[in-house]
Amino acid sequence: MVSNSKHVHILFHVPEGLEFIAKNEVNAKITSQLKQQSTAIVADSNTGRVHLICHQTKLPTLITLLNSIHLLSVRETIVVASMVEFPAQEFDNNDKTCEFITETTTNTKFDPILASLKYHHHSKKEEEKDKTVAGLFRGTFYKEDLKHKVKSPELASWVGFGFGKKYPDYKVKLEGYDYEIVGLWTQKTMNPILWNHKDGGIKNSNDNNNEDEQQQQDRKVLLMIGVTIRTQDTKFRNRQFFGKTSMNPCIAYCLAQVANPSAGQVVLDMCCGTGTIPIEGASCFPNVLWIGSEVQEITLCEKAKGNVEHTCVNNVELMLGDGRNLCFRDQSVDIILTDWPWGLREGSYLTIQRLYPKFMKQIGRVLKSKGKAYIVTQGHKLFNQVLNYPWCKAMWDVDEVKSIGIGGYNVSLYILSKKL
């Protein structure tokens, strides 16, 4: 069953655990432009997905709008063409799983989306060589939060097979394609708005659902088929140079929004690396001074400096500094926003075991009274141990610990307030 054509469903892939920031941005930049048209925005917590469902909105109008704005929290945008419940008996069988994906893709109505996107990637030589080719495409599949014995590339091939079966005049091309046909499934979509929308309508959630019904719904698998809206790779936004642990700009933007500094404040990233957090923060908070400190000279002087010059932001200052002995006066910084070493992709557990206590003492010294610290780390156990030290308890209040996803790792964002 495909979604009702009167509704347009857009899926945004956003930083996992920070969906609420992306939802706010979508609401601010898109729904305000749709005037009186009925819309629903659903943020699936800890999935990396935000859904925009528009009632009686023309697809070309919405795509034009999406292409005219810059959603800084979004790394990928998909127009969902169909959304169905995956039968449990077929999901548990490998062959039937592939058959169901193929059948769903073949039965999906892509025509309105293809006509609205009108991508044209292949060259004139290719056109002259084969004038019967209407377009080039590739299939992609995201398993999201669900495991399955059939691997993602094979599932992607069945998506492509289903599309090719429906549109034989389209040719498969893995690179340099016009259209990316995407399939994904999830078991975490528990919002009733989405489950109702798969039947073609936008309905309010029913607060009278009993617990058994909710648990049964939680076990359901939802399959979505759609087409990606082509955008610039967010990896290259505001930077030319990268490091092994460079943060994705979408995540850095969301973190800056969580910190939400006021005009005139000073924000310090004590482990800035190639400068992603200060640059993204400076881009959206131009009246705030963002300072990036980094211990590695080459990383700072070549990569971070190069990225700042490339972006042309004028409210970022870079400095060579060691987080174990910060070169700042006492109580001179308003906010700490930083991604600490994890001891995984670089360094080791022993390294961060020595660093974290010293880092905490230093930020406690330079941060103003009642100041905030936003610290990203994958070293949950170690960081919790440090927070339980008597001197640390006396200095800090733990306001919140948010679980976020970075590079396939389960990472935590610690939000702390300085007591003194």
C-alpha positions as CSV (number, residue, x, y, z in Angstrom):
1,M,0.0,0.0,0.0
2,V,1.4,3.4,-1.0
3,S,1.0,6.6,0.8
4,N,-2.0,8.8,-0.2
5,S,-1.0,11.1,-3.1
6,K,-2.6,14.0,-1.3
7,H,0.1,13.8,1.2
8,V,3.8,14.5,0.8
9,H,6.2,12.7,3.1
10,I,9.8,13.9,3.5
11,L,12.3,12.0,5.6
12,F,15.3,13.9,6.9
13,H,18.4,12.0,8.1
14,V,19.8,14.0,11.0
15,P,22.3,13.5,13.9
16,E,21.1,10.6,16.1
17,G,20.0,11.8,19.5
18,L,19.7,15.4,18.3
19,E,16.5,15.0,16.4
20,F,14.8,17.7,18.5
21,I,17.2,20.3,17.2
22,A,16.5,19.2,13.6
23,K,12.8,19.3,14.2
24,N,13.0,22.9,15.4
25,E,15.0,23.9,12.3
26,V,12.6,22.2,9.9
27,N,9.7,23.9,11.7
28,A,11.4,27.3,11.6
29,K,12.5,27.2,8.0
30,I,9.9,25.1,6.2
31,T,6.5,25.1,7.9
32,S,6.4,28.8,8.2
33,Q,6.7,29.0,4.4
34,L,3.8,26.6,3.9
35,K,1.4,29.2,5.3
36,Q,-2.0,27.6,6.3
37,Q,-1.3,24.1,4.9
38,S,-1.6,21.3,7.3
39,T,1.7,19.8,8.3
40,A,3.0,17.3,10.9
41,I,6.6,17.1,12.0
42,V,7.7,13.8,13.7
43,A,11.0,13.5,15.4
44,D,11.9,9.8,16.0
45,S,14.0,9.9,19.2
46,N,17.4,8.3,18.9
47,T,16.9,7.1,15.3
48,G,18.5,10.0,13.3
49,R,15.2,10.6,11.5
50,V,12.8,13.5,11.3
51,H,9.6,13.3,9.2
52,L,7.7,16.1,7.5
53,I,4.2,15.2,6.4
54,C,2.4,17.8,4.4
55,H,-1.4,17.7,3.6
56,Q,-2.5,19.0,0.2
57,T,0.9,20.4,-0.7
58,K,2.1,20.1,-4.3
59,L,5.3,18.0,-4.4
60,P,7.1,20.3,-6.9
61,T,6.4,23.3,-4.7
62,L,7.9,21.6,-1.7
63,I,11.0,20.3,-3.5
64,T,11.6,23.9,-4.8
65,L,11.3,25.1,-1.2
66,L,13.7,22.4,0.0
67,N,16.3,23.3,-2.7
68,S,16.1,27.0,-1.8
69,I,16.8,26.7,1.9
70,H,19.8,25.3,3.8
71,L,19.0,22.9,6.5
72,L,22.2,22.8,8.5
73,S,21.1,19.8,10.7
74,V,20.2,17.6,7.8
75,R,22.7,15.2,6.1
76,E,20.2,13.6,3.7
77,T,16.7,14.3,2.4
78,I,14.4,11.6,1.0
79,V,11.0,11.9,-0.6
80,V,9.1,8.9,0.7
81,A,7.0,7.4,-2.1
82,S,5.5,4.4,-0.2
83,M,5.4,3.2,3.4
84,V,4.1,-0.2,4.4
85,E,4.1,-2.6,7.3
86,F,6.5,-5.5,6.7
87,P,4.7,-8.8,7.4
88,A,6.5,-10.7,10.2
89,Q,6.4,-14.0,8.5
90,E,8.1,-12.6,5.4
91,F,10.6,-10.5,7.4
92,D,11.8,-13.7,9.1
93,N,12.4,-15.4,5.8
94,N,15.4,-14.3,3.7
95,D,13.9,-15.1,0.3
96,K,10.5,-13.6,1.1
97,T,12.2,-10.5,2.5
98,C,13.8,-9.8,-0.8
99,E,10.6,-10.6,-2.7
100,F,8.6,-8.3,-0.5
101,I,11.1,-5.4,-1.0
102,T,11.1,-6.0,-4.8
103,E,7.3,-6.2,-4.9
104,T,6.8,-3.0,-2.8
105,T,9.3,-1.1,-4.9
106,T,7.6,-2.2,-8.1
107,N,4.2,-1.2,-6.8
108,T,5.4,2.2,-5.7
109,K,4.3,5.3,-7.7
110,F,7.5,7.1,-8.5
111,D,6.2,9.1,-11.5
112,P,5.3,12.3,-9.5
113,I,8.7,12.3,-7.7
114,L,10.8,11.7,-10.9
115,A,8.8,14.4,-12.7
116,S,9.4,16.9,-9.9
117,L,13.1,16.2,-9.5
118,K,14.0,16.1,-13.2
119,Y,17.6,15.1,-12.5
120,H,19.8,14.8,-15.6
121,H,23.3,13.5,-14.9
122,H,24.5,11.7,-18.0
123,S,26.5,13.4,-20.7
124,K,25.4,14.2,-24.2
125,K,27.7,11.5,-25.6
126,E,25.8,8.9,-23.5
127,E,22.5,10.3,-24.7
128,E,23.6,10.0,-28.4
129,K,24.9,6.5,-27.7
130,D,21.6,5.3,-26.2
131,K,18.6,7.6,-26.7
132,T,16.3,5.0,-25.2
133,V,17.8,5.5,-21.6
134,A,15.4,7.8,-19.7
135,G,17.7,8.2,-16.7
136,L,20.4,6.6,-14.6
137,F,19.7,5.2,-11.1
138,R,21.1,3.1,-8.3
139,G,19.5,1.3,-5.4
140,T,20.4,1.9,-1.7
141,F,19.1,0.3,1.4
142,Y,19.5,1.4,5.1
143,K,18.9,-1.3,7.7
144,E,18.7,1.5,10.3
145,D,18.1,0.0,13.8
146,L,17.2,-3.5,12.5
147,K,19.5,-6.5,11.9
148,H,18.9,-9.0,9.2
149,K,20.8,-11.9,7.7
150,V,20.5,-10.4,4.2
151,K,23.2,-7.8,3.9
152,S,22.5,-4.2,2.9
153,P,24.1,-4.3,-0.6
154,E,21.9,-7.3,-1.5
155,L,18.8,-5.6,-0.2
156,A,19.8,-2.5,-2.2
157,S,20.1,-4.7,-5.3
158,W,16.5,-5.9,-4.8
159,V,15.3,-2.3,-4.5
160,G,17.1,-1.6,-7.8
161,F,15.6,-4.7,-9.4
162,G,12.1,-3.6,-8.4
163,F,12.6,-0.1,-9.8
164,G,14.2,-1.4,-13.0
165,K,11.3,-3.8,-13.4
166,K,8.8,-1.0,-13.2
167,Y,10.9,1.4,-15.3
168,P,12.8,-0.7,-17.9
169,D,14.0,2.5,-19.7
170,Y,16.1,3.5,-16.8
171,K,19.6,2.2,-16.6
172,V,21.6,1.1,-13.4
173,K,24.7,3.1,-12.7
174,L,26.4,3.0,-9.3
175,E,28.3,6.3,-9.7
176,G,27.2,9.4,-11.7
177,Y,23.6,8.4,-11.4
178,D,20.5,10.7,-11.7
179,Y,18.3,9.1,-9.1
180,E,19.0,7.2,-5.9
181,I,16.1,4.9,-5.1
182,V,16.2,4.3,-1.3
183,G,14.7,1.6,0.8
184,L,14.8,1.6,4.6
185,W,13.1,-0.2,7.5
186,T,12.7,0.5,11.1
187,Q,11.1,-0.9,14.2
188,K,11.6,2.3,16.3
189,T,9.0,4.4,14.7
190,M,6.4,4.3,17.4
191,N,4.7,7.6,16.7
192,P,1.0,7.0,15.8
193,I,1.1,9.8,13.2
194,L,3.4,7.7,11.0
195,W,1.5,4.5,11.4
196,N,-1.7,6.3,10.5
197,H,0.0,8.0,7.6
198,K,1.0,4.7,6.0
199,D,-2.7,4.2,5.4
200,G,-3.0,7.6,3.7
201,G,-4.0,10.0,6.4
202,I,-2.6,12.4,9.0
203,K,-4.4,11.6,12.3
204,N,-3.9,12.6,15.9
205,S,-2.5,10.0,18.2
206,N,-5.0,8.1,20.3
207,D,-4.2,8.5,24.0
208,N,-6.6,5.6,24.8
209,N,-4.4,2.9,23.2
210,N,-3.8,0.3,25.8
211,E,-0.3,-1.0,26.8
212,D,-0.7,-4.3,24.9
213,E,-1.6,-2.5,21.7
214,Q,1.4,-0.2,22.1
215,Q,3.8,-3.1,22.7
216,Q,2.4,-4.9,19.7
217,Q,2.9,-1.8,17.6
218,D,6.5,-1.4,18.9
219,R,7.4,-4.8,17.4
220,K,6.1,-3.9,13.9
221,V,8.5,-3.3,11.1
222,L,7.9,-0.3,8.8
223,L,9.3,-0.4,5.3
224,M,9.8,2.9,3.4
225,I,10.7,3.3,-0.3
226,G,11.7,6.7,-1.7
227,V,14.0,8.9,-3.8
228,T,16.8,11.0,-2.5
229,I,16.8,14.8,-3.1
230,R,20.3,15.5,-4.3
231,T,22.2,18.0,-2.1
232,Q,25.9,18.9,-1.5
233,D,27.7,16.4,0.8
234,T,27.6,17.9,4.2
235,K,31.0,16.5,4.9
236,F,32.5,19.3,2.9
237,R,30.5,22.1,4.4
238,N,32.6,24.9,5.7
239,R,35.9,23.0,5.4
240,Q,38.6,21.7,3.1
241,F,40.8,19.9,5.6
242,F,39.9,16.8,7.7
243,G,41.4,14.7,10.5
244,K,40.8,11.1,11.6
245,T,38.2,12.3,14.2
246,S,36.8,15.4,12.5
247,M,33.2,15.8,13.5
248,N,30.4,16.0,10.9
249,P,29.3,19.6,10.5
250,C,25.6,18.6,11.0
251,I,26.5,17.3,14.5
252,A,28.6,20.3,15.3
253,Y,25.7,22.6,14.3
254,C,23.3,20.8,16.5
255,L,25.6,20.9,19.5
256,A,26.0,24.7,19.0
257,Q,22.2,24.9,19.0
258,V,22.0,22.9,22.2
259,A,24.5,25.3,23.9
260,N,22.6,28.3,22.5
261,P,25.1,31.0,23.6
262,S,23.9,34.6,24.0
263,A,25.4,37.6,22.2
264,G,28.7,38.7,23.6
265,Q,29.6,35.4,25.3
266,V,32.8,33.4,24.9
267,V,32.6,29.8,23.9
268,L,35.7,27.5,24.1
269,D,36.4,24.2,22.4
270,M,39.5,23.0,24.2
271,C,40.1,20.1,21.7
272,C,39.0,21.8,18.5
273,G,41.0,19.6,16.0
274,T,40.2,20.9,12.5
275,G,37.9,23.5,13.9
276,T,34.5,22.1,13.0
277,I,32.7,23.1,16.2
278,P,33.9,26.7,16.4
279,I,33.3,27.2,12.7
280,E,29.7,25.8,12.7
281,G,29.0,27.7,15.9
282,A,30.4,31.0,14.5
283,S,28.3,30.6,11.3
284,C,25.0,30.5,13.2
285,F,25.9,32.7,16.2
286,P,27.9,35.6,14.6
287,N,27.7,37.8,17.8
288,V,29.5,35.2,19.9
289,L,33.3,34.7,20.1
290,W,34.3,31.1,19.4
291,I,37.7,30.0,20.5
292,G,39.3,26.8,19.3
293,S,42.3,25.4,21.3
294,E,44.3,22.5,20.0
295,V,47.5,20.8,21.2
296,Q,48.6,19.4,17.8
297,E,50.4,22.2,16.0
298,I,50.0,20.9,12.4
299,T,46.3,20.2,13.0
300,L,45.7,23.7,14.3
301,C,48.0,25.8,12.1
302,E,47.3,24.0,8.8
303,K,43.9,22.3,9.0
304,A,41.9,24.4,11.4
305,K,43.3,27.7,10.2
306,G,42.8,26.6,6.6
307,N,39.1,25.8,7.3
308,V,38.5,29.1,9.1
309,E,40.1,31.0,6.2
310,H,38.0,29.0,3.7
311,T,34.8,29.8,5.6
312,C,35.6,33.5,6.1
313,V,34.0,33.7,9.5
314,N,35.4,36.6,11.6
315,N,34.3,35.5,15.1
316,V,36.6,32.5,15.5
317,E,40.0,32.7,17.2
318,L,42.4,29.7,17.2
319,M,45.2,29.1,19.7
320,L,47.8,26.4,20.3
321,G,47.0,25.1,23.8
322,D,47.0,22.1,26.0
323,G,43.8,21.2,27.7
324,R,45.8,20.1,30.8
325,N,46.9,23.7,31.3
326,L,44.6,26.1,29.6
327,C,46.1,29.6,28.9
328,F,43.0,31.5,30.2
329,R,42.4,33.6,33.2
330,D,40.2,32.2,35.9
331,Q,36.4,32.5,35.2
332,S,37.0,34.1,31.7
333,V,34.9,31.7,29.6
334,D,31.1,31.5,29.5
335,I,30.6,28.1,27.8
336,I,32.7,25.0,27.2
337,L,31.5,23.1,24.1
338,T,34.0,20.3,23.2
339,D,34.4,16.8,21.9
340,W,37.0,15.1,24.0
341,P,39.4,12.3,22.9
342,W,37.7,8.9,23.3
343,G,40.7,6.6,23.3
344,L,39.3,4.7,20.3
345,R,40.0,6.2,17.0
346,E,43.0,8.0,18.4
347,G,45.0,7.5,21.6
348,S,44.1,4.8,24.2
349,Y,42.0,4.3,27.3
350,L,45.2,4.8,29.4
351,T,45.7,8.2,27.7
352,I,42.2,9.5,28.4
353,Q,42.3,8.1,31.9
354,R,45.1,10.6,32.6
355,L,43.6,13.4,30.7
356,Y,40.0,13.6,31.9
357,P,40.6,14.6,35.6
358,K,43.0,17.3,34.5
359,F,40.6,18.5,31.8
360,M,37.8,18.8,34.4
361,K,40.0,20.8,36.8
362,Q,41.0,23.2,34.0
363,I,37.5,23.9,32.7
364,G,36.3,24.3,36.2
365,R,39.0,27.0,36.7
366,V,38.4,29.0,33.4
367,L,34.6,28.7,33.4
368,K,32.6,31.5,35.0
369,S,30.4,30.8,38.0
370,K,27.1,29.1,36.9
371,G,28.7,28.5,33.5
372,K,27.8,25.6,31.3
373,A,30.0,22.8,29.9
374,Y,28.8,20.6,27.0
375,I,31.2,17.6,26.7
376,V,31.0,14.9,24.1
377,T,32.7,11.6,24.9
378,Q,32.4,7.9,24.3
379,G,34.3,7.1,27.5
380,H,31.1,6.9,29.6
381,K,32.4,4.8,32.4
382,L,35.6,6.8,32.9
383,F,33.8,10.1,32.7
384,N,31.2,9.0,35.3
385,Q,34.1,7.9,37.6
386,V,35.6,11.4,37.3
387,L,32.3,13.1,38.0
388,N,32.1,11.0,41.2
389,Y,35.3,12.3,42.6
390,P,34.6,14.4,45.7
391,W,36.3,17.6,44.3
392,C,34.3,17.1,41.1
393,K,31.0,16.7,42.9
394,A,31.7,19.9,44.8
395,M,32.2,21.8,41.6
396,W,29.7,20.4,39.1
397,D,26.0,19.6,38.7
398,V,25.1,17.1,36.1
399,D,22.0,18.7,34.4
400,E,21.5,16.0,31.7
401,V,23.2,13.2,29.8
402,K,22.0,12.8,26.2
403,S,22.8,9.7,24.2
404,I,23.9,10.6,20.6
405,G,25.3,8.6,17.7
406,I,28.6,9.5,16.0
407,G,30.3,7.3,13.4
408,G,28.4,4.2,14.6
409,Y,29.5,4.7,18.2
410,N,27.1,5.2,21.2
411,V,28.3,8.6,22.5
412,S,27.1,10.8,25.4
413,L,26.7,14.5,25.6
414,Y,27.2,15.6,29.2
415,I,25.6,18.9,30.1
416,L,27.1,20.3,33.3
417,S,26.7,23.4,35.3
418,K,29.4,24.9,37.5
419,K,28.3,25.4,41.0
420,L,30.8,27.9,42.3
